[in-house]
Amino acid sequence: MRGHVLGVDTATGDGQISGEDGQRYVFRPGDWADRVGPSVGAQIDFEVEGRQARRIYRQPGTYSATPPAARSDRNKIVAALLAFFLGVFGVHRFYLGRTGSGVVMLVLTLTLVGAFFSAVWAFVDFIRYLVMSDAEFSARYQRA
């Protein structure tokens, strides 16, 4: 059967395929039979066993290079520093284009109890930005 790859979990290699019959099928890394491996949107041939795709190959002529990951024009170190020093006011959220949550943090800061929650929130964001991979940061905070 023919179809295309809908998605691939980068951590496990598991994925999902949409078949030409309109059904969705799952696969594991061991089901992939060519050296290139899965990529979202790849046109493929595969065999079906229940809801599982087996012996998956790319269709000939569809070995295009995977497009490079989108890069963000925002810097995660700048975002982390803003979260650490001015985070209680939500400045880092405004910097990342998360205006709604930035306004919430700013309003929370107007009360003593809310300022505490806003400070904890900002510190969690600070740590999260530092441990987040560059690729994940770029994908999550890329400008529309």
DRENKEMAR-935503 format. One record per residue: residue in three letters; x, y, z of N, C-alpha, C, O, CB in turn. Coordinates in steps of 0.2 Angstrom, whole numbers, padded with zeros to 4 digits, always signed. Atoms other than C-alpha are relative to their C-alpha. Glycine has a CB too. Layout:
BEGIN
alaXYZXYZXYZXYZXYZ/...
This chain:
BEGIN
met+0004-0006+0000+0000+0000+0000+0005+0006+0000+0010+0006+0002-0005+0000+0006/arg-0004-0006+0000+0006+0018-0003-0003+0005+0006-0009+0004+0008-0001+0003-0007/gly+0003-0005-0004+0004+0032+0009+0006+0005+0002+0011+0006-0002-0002-0003+0007/his-0005-0005-0002+0014+0046+0018+0001+0000+0008-0004-0001+0011-0001+0007-0003/val-0001-0001-0007+0022+0049+0035-0003+0006+0003-0002+0011+0001+0008+0000+0001/leu+0004-0006-0003+0011+0060+0046+0005+0003+0006+0005+0009+0007-0006-0003+0003/gly-0004-0003-0006+0023+0061+0061+0005-0006+0003+0004-0012+0002-0004+0002+0005/val-0005+0005-0003+0038+0053+0070+0002+0003+0006+0004+0009+0007+0006-0001-0005/asp-0002-0002-0006+0042+0054+0088+0008+0000+0000+0011-0006-0001-0003-0004+0006/thr-0008-0001+0001+0061+0060+0088+0003-0004+0006+0009-0007+0005+0002+0007+0000/ala-0003+0003-0005+0064+0052+0105-0001-0008+0000+0004-0011+0001-0004+0002+0007/thr+0001+0007+0000+0057+0034+0102+0001-0003-0007+0002-0008-0008-0007-0002+0002/gly+0000+0003+0007+0057+0033+0083-0007-0002-0003-0008-0004-0009+0005-0005-0001/asp+0007+0002+0002+0038+0028+0083-0003+0005-0004-0001+0011-0004-0004-0002+0006/gly+0004-0005+0004+0027+0036+0070-0007-0003-0002-0009-0008-0001+0004+0001-0006/gln+0007+0002+0003+0011+0036+0061+0000+0002-0008+0003+0007-0010-0006+0004+0004/ile+0000+0000+0008+0007+0034+0042-0007+0001-0001-0012-0002+0002+0003-0006-0003/ser+0006+0000+0003-0008+0039+0032+0000-0004-0006+0004-0002-0011-0003+0008-0001/gly+0000+0005+0006-0012+0025+0020-0005+0003-0006-0009+0007-0004-0002-0007+0002/glu+0004-0002+0005-0020+0028+0003-0008-0002+0001-0012+0001-0003+0002-0002-0007/asp+0007+0002-0002-0036+0019+0010-0003+0005+0005-0009+0003+0007+0000-0007+0002/gly+0002-0005-0005-0038+0034+0022+0001-0002+0007-0001+0001+0012-0008+0000-0001/gln-0001+0002-0006-0033+0024+0037+0007+0002+0003+0011+0003-0001-0001-0008+0001/arg-0007-0002-0003-0019+0028+0049+0003-0007+0003+0000-0011+0006-0001+0005+0006/tyr-0004+0006-0003-0006+0015+0054+0006+0002+0004+0009+0008+0002+0002-0004-0006/val-0006-0001-0004+0008+0015+0067+0006-0004-0002+0005-0009-0005-0002-0001+0007/phe-0006+0004+0001+0026+0010+0065+0005+0001+0005+0005+0006+0009+0003+0002-0007/arg-0006-0001-0004+0041+0007+0075+0006+0000-0004+0006-0001-0010+0000-0006+0005/pro-0006-0001+0004+0059+0010+0070+0002-0006-0004+0005-0006-0009+0006+0002+0005/gly-0002+0006+0003+0062-0008+0066-0004-0002-0006-0003-0006-0010-0001-0006+0005/asp+0004+0002+0006+0048-0008+0053+0002+0004-0006+0000+0002-0012-0007+0003+0002/trp-0003-0004+0006+0058+0005+0042+0005-0004-0003+0010-0007+0000+0002+0007+0003/ala-0005+0005+0003+0067-0005+0029+0005+0003-0005+0009+0000-0008-0004-0004-0004/asp-0006-0003+0004+0078+0008+0020+0004+0004+0005+0003+0005+0011-0003+0005-0005/arg-0005-0003-0004+0093+0017+0026-0001+0008+0002+0001+0010+0006+0007+0000-0004/val+0001-0007-0001+0086+0035+0025-0004+0001+0006-0003+0006+0010-0004+0003-0006/gly+0004+0000-0006+0073+0032+0038-0006+0005-0001-0007+0008-0006+0004+0003+0006/pro+0006-0004+0001+0057+0041+0041+0001+0008+0001+0005+0010+0004-0005-0002+0006/ser+0000-0008-0001+0053+0060+0039-0007+0002-0002-0010-0001-0006+0005+0003-0005/val+0006-0002+0001+0037+0069+0040-0002+0002-0007+0002+0005-0010-0002+0006+0004/gly+0002-0002+0007+0028+0070+0023+0003-0005-0005+0001-0005-0011+0002+0006-0002/ala-0003+0004+0005+0039+0056+0015-0006-0005-0003-0010-0007+0000+0005-0004+0003/gln+0005+0005+0004+0029+0046+0001+0003-0007+0001+0009-0008+0000+0000+0002-0007/ile-0003+0006-0002+0031+0028+0006-0005-0006-0003-0010-0005-0005+0001-0001+0007/asp+0003+0006+0001+0026+0010+0001+0001-0004+0007+0006-0004+0010+0003-0004-0006/phe+0000+0004-0006+0022-0002+0016-0005-0006-0001-0010-0005-0005-0001+0004+0006/glu+0005+0006+0000+0013-0018+0020-0003+0001+0007-0001+0004+0012+0004-0007+0000/val+0004-0001-0006-0001-0019+0033-0001-0006+0003-0002-0011+0000-0007+0003-0003/glu+0002+0006-0004-0003-0031+0047-0004+0003+0006-0002+0006+0011+0006-0003+0003/gly+0005-0003-0005-0019-0025+0057+0001+0008-0001-0001+0010-0006+0002-0002+0007/arg-0001-0007+0000-0015-0007+0062+0007+0002+0000+0009+0008+0001-0004+0003+0006/gln-0007-0001+0000+0003-0009+0060+0003+0000-0007+0001-0004-0011+0004-0005+0004/ala-0004+0000+0007+0014-0004+0045+0006-0003+0001+0010-0003+0006+0001+0008-0002/arg-0006+0004+0000+0028-0016+0041+0004+0001-0007+0001+0003-0012-0002-0007+0001/arg-0004+0000+0006+0042-0016+0029-0001+0006-0004-0003+0006-0010-0001-0006-0005/ile+0001-0006+0003+0042+0002+0025+0005+0003-0004+0011+0002-0002-0002+0006+0005/tyr-0005-0003+0004+0051+0010+0010-0002+0006-0003-0008+0007-0004+0002-0005-0006/arg+0002-0006+0004+0051+0027+0002-0001-0002-0007+0002-0007-0010+0006+0005+0001/gln+0001+0001+0007+0044+0028-0015+0006+0002-0004+0008+0007-0002-0007+0003-0002/pro-0006-0002+0004+0057+0029-0029-0001+0007-0002-0007+0009-0004+0001-0005-0006/gly+0000-0007+0002+0061+0047-0033-0002+0005+0005-0003+0011+0004-0004+0000-0006/thr+0003-0005-0006+0055+0054-0016+0006+0001+0005+0004+0003+0011-0006-0003+0003/tyr-0005-0001-0005+0072+0055-0008+0003+0007+0000+0009+0008+0000+0006-0005-0002/ser-0002-0007-0001+0072+0074-0006+0003+0001+0007+0002-0003+0012-0006+0004-0001/ala-0003-0001-0007+0083+0081+0008-0005+0003+0004-0010+0007+0002+0006+0005-0001/thr+0004-0003-0005+0074+0085+0024+0001+0008+0000+0007+0010+0001+0001-0004+0006/pro-0002-0007-0001+0072+0104+0025+0003+0001+0007+0001-0002+0012-0007+0004-0001/pro-0003-0002-0007+0082+0112+0039-0005+0002+0005-0010+0005+0003+0006+0005-0001/ala+0005-0002-0005+0074+0115+0055-0001+0008+0000+0004+0011-0001+0003-0002+0007/ala+0002-0007+0000+0066+0132+0057+0005+0003+0006+0005+0001+0011-0007+0002+0001/arg-0004-0004-0005+0077+0145+0066-0004+0005+0003-0007+0009-0001+0007+0002-0003/ser+0003-0006-0004+0071+0157+0079+0004+0006+0000+0010+0005+0000-0003-0002+0007/asp-0004-0006+0000+0076+0175+0078+0001+0002+0008+0004+0008+0009-0003+0006-0004/arg+0000-0002-0007+0074+0175+0097+0006-0005+0003+0007-0010+0001-0006-0002+0004/asn-0006+0003-0003+0089+0170+0108-0002-0003+0007-0005+0001+0011+0006+0005+0001/lys+0002+0003-0007+0086+0158+0123+0004+0002+0006+0001+0002+0011+0001-0008-0001/ile-0004-0003-0006+0100+0165+0134-0003+0007+0001-0004+0008+0007+0007+0001-0002/val+0003-0006-0002+0092+0182+0132-0007-0001+0003-0008+0003+0008-0001+0004-0007/ala+0006+0001-0003+0075+0175+0136+0001-0002+0007-0003+0000+0012-0004-0006-0004/ala-0001+0002-0006+0082+0166+0151+0003+0006+0005+0000+0006+0011+0006-0005+0000/leu-0002-0006-0004+0091+0182+0158-0006+0005+0001-0006+0007+0007+0006+0004-0004/leu+0006-0004-0001+0075+0192+0155-0005-0003+0005-0007+0000+0010-0004+0001-0006/ala+0005+0003-0005+0065+0179+0165+0003+0000+0007+0000+0001+0012+0000-0008-0002/phe-0003+0000-0007+0078+0179+0179+0000+0007+0003-0002+0008+0009+0007-0002+0000/phe-0001-0007-0003+0080+0198+0181-0007+0004+0000-0008+0008+0004+0005+0004-0004/leu+0006-0004+0000+0063+0205+0175-0006-0004-0001-0011-0002-0003+0001+0005-0006/gly+0006+0005+0001+0052+0189+0174-0006+0002+0004-0011+0000+0002+0003-0006+0002/val+0006-0001-0004+0041+0195+0188-0005+0004-0003-0011+0004-0002+0002+0003+0007/phe+0005-0005+0004+0034+0208+0176-0002-0003-0007-0005+0000-0011+0004+0007-0001/gly+0002+0004+0006+0033+0195+0162+0003+0003-0006+0001+0001-0012-0007+0001-0001/val-0004-0003+0005+0046+0204+0151+0002-0006-0005+0002-0005-0011+0006+0004+0002/his-0003+0006+0005+0053+0187+0144-0006-0002-0004-0005-0005-0010+0003-0005+0005/arg+0006+0003+0004+0035+0182+0139-0001+0005-0006-0003+0003-0011-0006-0001+0004/phe+0001-0005+0005+0033+0198+0129+0005-0001-0005+0004+0000-0011+0000+0007+0003/tyr-0005+0001+0005+0050+0195+0121-0001-0006-0004+0001-0006-0010+0007-0001+0004/leu+0001+0006+0003+0045+0178+0116-0007+0000-0004-0008-0005-0007+0000-0006+0004/gly+0006-0001+0004+0029+0184+0108-0006-0003+0004-0012-0004+0001+0000-0004-0006/arg+0005+0003-0004+0018+0176+0122-0003+0006+0004-0003+0006+0010+0003-0005+0005/thr+0002-0006-0003+0009+0193+0125-0006-0002+0006-0006+0002+0011-0003+0004-0005/gly+0005+0001-0005-0006+0185+0134+0002-0002+0007+0000+0001+0012-0005-0006-0002/ser-0003+0002-0007+0004+0176+0148+0004+0006+0003+0005+0006+0009+0004-0006-0001/gly-0004-0006-0003+0015+0192+0149-0004+0005+0004-0003+0007+0009+0004+0003-0006/val+0005-0004-0003+0000+0202+0153-0003-0003+0007-0003+0001+0012-0006+0002-0005/val+0002+0004-0006-0006+0189+0166+0005+0001+0005+0004+0003+0011-0001-0007-0001/met-0005-0001-0004+0011+0190+0174+0001+0007+0003+0002+0008+0009+0007-0002-0003/leu+0000-0007-0002+0011+0209+0174-0006+0002+0005-0005+0005+0010+0000+0004-0006/val+0005-0002-0004-0006+0210+0182+0001-0004+0007-0001-0001+0012-0007-0003-0003/leu-0001+0004-0006-0002+0196+0195+0005+0004+0005+0005+0004+0011+0003-0007-0001/thr-0005-0004-0003+0013+0207+0200-0003+0006+0004+0000+0008+0009+0006+0002-0004/leu+0003-0006-0003+0001+0221+0206-0002-0002+0007-0003+0003+0011-0006+0002-0004/thr+0002+0002-0006-0003+0211+0221+0006-0004+0004+0010-0007+0000-0007-0005+0000/leu-0006+0003-0004+0009+0204+0235+0000-0007-0001+0005-0010-0003-0001+0002+0007/val+0000+0007+0001+0003+0186+0233+0001-0002-0007+0004-0006-0008-0007-0003+0003/gly-0001+0001+0007+0002+0187+0215+0007+0001-0003+0009-0003-0007-0005+0005-0004/ala-0007-0001+0001+0020+0194+0214+0004-0006+0002+0008-0008-0002+0002+0006+0003/phe-0004+0006-0002+0026+0178+0223-0001-0005-0005+0003-0008-0008-0003-0002+0007/phe+0001+0005+0005+0017+0167+0210+0003+0002-0006+0006-0003-0010-0008-0001-0001/ser-0003-0002+0006+0023+0177+0196+0008-0001+0000+0011-0003-0005-0001+0008-0001/ala-0007+0001-0001+0041+0176+0203+0002-0007-0001+0007-0009-0004+0003+0003+0007/val-0001+0007+0001+0040+0157+0204-0001-0002-0007+0003-0006-0009-0005-0004+0005/trp+0001+0002+0007+0033+0156+0187+0006+0002-0004+0008-0002-0009-0006+0004-0003/ala-0005-0003+0004+0047+0167+0180+0006-0005+0001+0010-0006-0003+0002+0007+0002/phe-0006+0004-0001+0060+0156+0189+0000-0007-0004+0005-0009-0006+0001-0001+0008/val+0001+0006+0003+0053+0140+0182+0001+0001-0008+0005-0003-0011-0007-0002+0001/asp-0001-0001+0007+0053+0148+0164+0008+0001-0001+0011-0002-0006-0003+0007-0002/phe-0008-0001+0001+0072+0153+0167+0003-0006+0000+0007-0007-0004+0002+0004+0007/ile-0004+0007+0000+0077+0135+0171-0002-0003-0006+0002-0007-0009-0003-0004+0007/arg+0002+0004+0006+0066+0128+0157+0004+0003-0006+0006-0001-0010-0008+0001-0001/tyr-0003-0003+0006+0074+0140+0144+0008-0003+0000+0010-0004-0005+0000+0007+0000/leu-0007+0002+0000+0092+0135+0150+0000-0008-0002+0005-0010-0005+0002+0001+0007/val+0000+0007+0001+0088+0116+0149-0003-0002-0007-0002-0008-0009-0003-0004+0006/met+0003+0001+0006+0078+0117+0133+0006+0000-0006+0010+0004-0006-0005+0005-0002/ser-0005+0001+0006+0088+0111+0117-0001+0006-0005-0007+0009-0005-0001-0006-0004/asp+0001-0006+0005+0091+0125+0104-0005-0002-0005-0009+0003-0007+0007+0001-0004/ala+0005+0002+0005+0080+0115+0091-0007+0001+0003-0011+0004+0000+0002-0007-0002/glu+0006+0000-0003+0066+0114+0103-0002+0007+0001-0008+0009+0000-0001-0004+0007/phe+0002-0008-0001+0067+0133+0108-0002+0003-0007-0006+0007-0007+0007+0003+0003/ser+0001-0003+0007+0068+0138+0089-0007-0002-0002-0011+0002-0005+0005-0002-0005/ala+0006+0002+0003+0053+0127+0085-0006+0003+0004-0011+0005+0001-0001-0008+0000/arg+0005-0002-0004+0043+0133+0100-0001+0008-0001-0007+0010+0000+0001-0002+0007/tyr+0000-0008+0000+0047+0152+0099+0001+0003-0007+0004+0009-0007+0004+0002+0005/gln-0002-0003+0007+0049+0155+0080-0006+0005-0001-0012+0003+0000+0001-0006-0005/arg+0005-0005+0001+0040+0170+0074-0004-0002-0006-0002-0006-0011+0003+0007-0002/ala+0005+0002+0005+0024+0167+0063+0001+0004-0006-0002+0003-0011-0007+0001+0003/
